[in-house]
Amino acid sequence: MHERSPQPRIMAIANQKGGVGKTTTAINLGAALAESGYKVLLVDLDPQGNASTGLGIGHELRKYTTYDLVLEGVELQRVVQDSGVKGLCIAPGTTDLTSADIEMVSMARRSFLLRNALRHPETAALGLDFMLLDCPPALNLLTVNAMVAADSVLIPLQSEFLALEGLSQLMLTLRQVRDTANPDLRIEGVVLTMYDGRNKLSQQVANDARETLGGLVYDTIVPRNVRISEAPGFAVPVIDYETDSKGAQAYRALAKELLAKQTQMTP
């Protein structure tokens, strides 16, 4: 059994480009870490609320949401729900988050609202090892809040044309957050998603990413896999939906690689 850290590792999963496997990675990496015996909280900050839906938390079940957490001061313990996956809980999202940016603009220390909510002393009662923050597909105030709250940022990168183009803006935002609000923020890594080994473009993107970003790119590659796409329709992670599928194996491997990197960094 692993040793429990006194503070959970907070990881933002971010890419301002939509459809890159961000929410899919949040759900399935969370499930893979939970399967390894860790207690994980998935924080759904995307107004689309796909992480919540993908874990079976329908709109009618979302009494309190991340909107209440960030903007209404509702305690994290009241927002968190069981996901039905052992070891994985969720703070559900809502379409109300669409207006969050406008509402936050006039608030004092607006970039620190999520950090204050997640790092509240009473959060320790949840006994978490990891918090995964599923960011909206935009470099807005919610994403900045996630970066200010996080220890690190994990970037899913779709193995398709122009995948690297949007990264420069994300890296710039990350540097600005580091300079102004969270000097300890680091890049957890870049994970290639939706990879098709038969496709020369996928191979080219993978080569370009490794050439440009070096050791930041994970060895684990998440393939384009129909089981990964089907699993949210059944409101379960792919690990539970089809445990031996290539998609499930990839997310287990990603969790293992991530844990190995964290161990290397721990003094």
C-alpha positions in Angstrom: 0.0 0.0 0.0 1.3 3.5 -0.9 2.1 6.1 1.8 -0.5 8.8 2.0 0.8 12.3 1.4 -0.4 15.0 3.9 -1.4 17.1 0.9 -3.1 15.9 -2.3 -1.3 16.5 -5.6 -3.4 19.0 -7.5 -3.1 18.6 -11.3 -4.8 20.7 -13.9 -5.6 18.9 -17.2 -5.6 21.7 -19.7 -5.6 22.5 -23.4 -7.5 25.5 -24.8 -8.3 23.4 -28.0 -11.5 21.4 -27.6 -11.8 17.7 -28.7 -8.2 16.7 -27.7 -9.2 14.1 -25.1 -8.9 16.4 -22.1 -12.1 15.2 -20.3 -11.5 11.6 -21.4 -8.0 11.8 -19.9 -9.3 13.3 -16.7 -11.9 10.5 -16.2 -9.7 7.6 -17.2 -6.5 8.7 -15.6 -8.5 9.3 -12.4 -10.0 5.8 -12.6 -6.5 4.3 -13.3 -5.0 6.1 -10.2 -8.0 4.9 -8.1 -7.6 1.4 -9.3 -3.9 1.6 -8.1 -5.2 2.3 -4.6 -5.2 6.1 -4.6 -8.1 8.3 -3.5 -8.8 10.8 -6.4 -11.1 13.8 -6.7 -12.1 14.9 -10.2 -13.0 18.6 -10.3 -15.2 19.4 -13.3 -14.6 23.0 -14.3 -15.9 22.6 -17.9 -19.3 24.3 -18.4 -20.2 21.4 -20.7 -20.0 19.1 -17.6 -18.9 16.1 -19.7 -16.8 14.6 -16.9 -19.8 14.6 -14.6 -22.1 13.1 -17.3 -19.4 10.6 -18.2 -19.4 9.3 -14.6 -23.2 9.1 -14.4 -23.9 12.4 -12.5 -27.0 13.7 -14.3 -28.0 17.4 -14.1 -30.7 16.5 -11.6 -28.1 15.0 -9.2 -25.9 18.1 -9.1 -27.2 19.8 -6.0 -24.0 21.7 -5.5 -21.4 22.2 -8.3 -18.0 23.7 -8.9 -19.9 27.0 -9.7 -21.0 27.0 -6.0 -17.5 26.0 -4.9 -15.8 28.8 -6.8 -18.4 31.6 -6.8 -20.7 31.0 -3.8 -18.2 29.8 -1.2 -19.8 26.4 -0.7 -17.4 24.0 1.0 -15.7 21.3 -1.1 -17.1 18.5 1.2 -20.7 19.6 0.2 -19.9 19.6 -3.5 -18.1 16.3 -3.7 -20.1 13.2 -4.8 -19.3 9.5 -5.1 -18.8 8.6 -8.8 -19.6 4.9 -8.4 -16.0 4.0 -9.2 -14.1 2.9 -6.1 -11.6 5.5 -4.9 -12.9 8.2 -7.4 -15.1 11.0 -6.4 -16.3 14.1 -8.3 -17.1 17.7 -7.9 -19.6 18.1 -10.7 -19.7 20.9 -13.2 -22.7 22.9 -14.6 -23.6 25.2 -17.5 -23.7 28.0 -14.9 -19.9 28.1 -15.3 -20.4 29.7 -18.7 -20.9 33.1 -16.9 -18.2 32.5 -14.3 -15.6 34.6 -16.0 -17.9 37.7 -16.2 -18.8 37.3 -12.5 -15.2 36.8 -11.4 -13.9 39.9 -13.1 -15.0 42.3 -10.3 -14.0 40.0 -7.4 -11.0 40.6 -5.2 -8.1 38.1 -5.8 -10.2 36.5 -8.5 -7.4 34.2 -9.7 -7.2 32.6 -6.2 -10.8 31.6 -5.7 -10.4 27.9 -6.6 -7.0 27.7 -4.8 -8.6 28.9 -1.6 -11.5 26.5 -2.0 -9.3 23.4 -2.7 -6.6 24.1 -0.2 -8.9 24.9 2.7 -7.8 23.1 5.9 -11.1 21.1 6.1 -10.3 19.5 2.8 -7.9 17.2 4.6 -11.0 15.3 6.0 -11.6 13.9 2.5 -8.3 12.0 2.6 -7.3 12.6 -1.0 -4.1 11.7 -2.8 -4.9 13.5 -6.1 -7.2 16.2 -7.4 -7.5 16.3 -11.1 -8.9 19.6 -12.5 -10.7 19.2 -15.8 -10.3 22.7 -17.3 -12.6 24.3 -19.9 -11.4 24.3 -23.5 -10.3 28.0 -23.2 -7.6 30.1 -21.6 -10.1 32.0 -19.4 -10.3 32.9 -15.8 -11.5 29.4 -14.8 -8.4 27.9 -16.4 -6.2 30.5 -14.8 -7.8 29.6 -11.4 -7.0 26.0 -12.0 -3.4 26.8 -12.8 -3.1 29.0 -9.7 -4.6 26.2 -7.6 -2.5 23.4 -9.1 0.9 21.9 -8.5 1.3 21.0 -12.1 -0.4 21.0 -15.6 -0.9 17.9 -17.7 -1.5 18.7 -21.4 -3.3 16.2 -23.6 -2.1 16.7 -27.2 -4.2 15.3 -30.1 -2.2 13.4 -32.7 -3.6 15.5 -35.6 -2.6 18.4 -37.9 -1.6 21.7 -36.2 -1.7 20.0 -32.8 1.4 21.9 -31.6 0.2 25.3 -32.9 -2.0 26.1 -29.9 0.6 25.0 -27.3 2.6 28.3 -27.5 -0.4 30.2 -26.1 -0.9 27.7 -23.3 2.8 27.8 -22.4 2.6 31.6 -22.3 -0.4 31.5 -20.0 1.4 29.0 -17.8 4.5 31.2 -17.6 2.4 34.3 -16.7 0.7 32.3 -13.9 4.1 31.2 -12.6 5.4 34.8 -12.7 2.4 36.4 -11.0 0.6 33.9 -8.8 2.0 30.4 -8.5 5.8 30.2 -8.8 5.9 26.5 -8.1 3.6 25.5 -11.0 5.3 23.0 -13.3 4.4 21.1 -16.4 3.5 17.6 -15.4 3.9 16.4 -19.0 2.3 16.2 -22.4 0.3 13.1 -23.3 -0.4 12.2 -26.9 -4.0 11.2 -27.4 -6.1 9.8 -30.3 -3.0 8.3 -31.8 -3.4 6.1 -34.9 -0.3 4.1 -35.6 -1.4 3.4 -39.2 -1.6 7.1 -39.9 1.6 8.9 -41.0 0.3 12.2 -39.7 -0.1 10.7 -36.1 3.5 9.4 -36.3 4.7 12.8 -37.6 2.9 14.7 -34.7 4.5 12.3 -32.2 7.9 12.8 -33.6 7.5 16.6 -33.8 6.2 16.7 -30.2 9.2 14.7 -28.9 11.6 16.9 -30.9 10.1 20.1 -29.7 9.2 19.2 -26.1 11.8 16.4 -25.3 11.3 14.7 -22.0 8.0 16.5 -21.3 6.3 14.1 -23.6 5.1 10.9 -21.9 6.3 7.5 -23.3 2.7 6.3 -23.0 0.5 7.1 -26.0 -3.3 6.9 -25.9 -4.6 5.3 -29.0 -7.7 6.2 -31.0 -9.9 3.5 -29.5 -13.6 2.9 -30.0 -14.0 1.5 -26.4 -12.7 4.9 -25.0 -15.4 6.7 -27.1 -18.2 4.3 -26.0 -17.5 4.2 -22.3 -19.1 7.7 -21.4 -22.3 6.5 -23.0 -22.5 3.9 -20.2 -21.3 6.4 -17.6 -18.2 4.5 -16.6 -14.4 4.8 -17.3 -13.0 2.6 -20.1 -11.2 0.6 -17.4 -14.6 -0.6 -16.1 -16.3 -0.7 -19.5 -13.8 -2.9 -21.3 -11.0 -3.6 -18.9 -8.7 -5.4 -21.4 -9.2 -2.8 -24.2 -6.2 -0.9 -25.7 -7.7 2.3 -24.2 -7.9 0.9 -20.7 -4.3 -0.5 -21.0 -3.1 2.9 -22.2 -4.6 4.8 -19.2 -3.2 2.3 -16.7 0.2 2.7 -18.3 -0.1 6.5 -18.2 -1.0 6.3 -14.4 2.0 4.1 -13.8 4.3 6.4 -15.7 2.9 9.5 -13.9 3.4 7.8 -10.5 6.9 6.8 -11.4 7.7 10.5 -12.3 6.2 11.7 -9.1 8.3 9.3 -7.1 11.5 10.5 -8.8 10.6 14.1 -7.9 9.8 13.3 -4.2 12.9 14.1 -2.0 
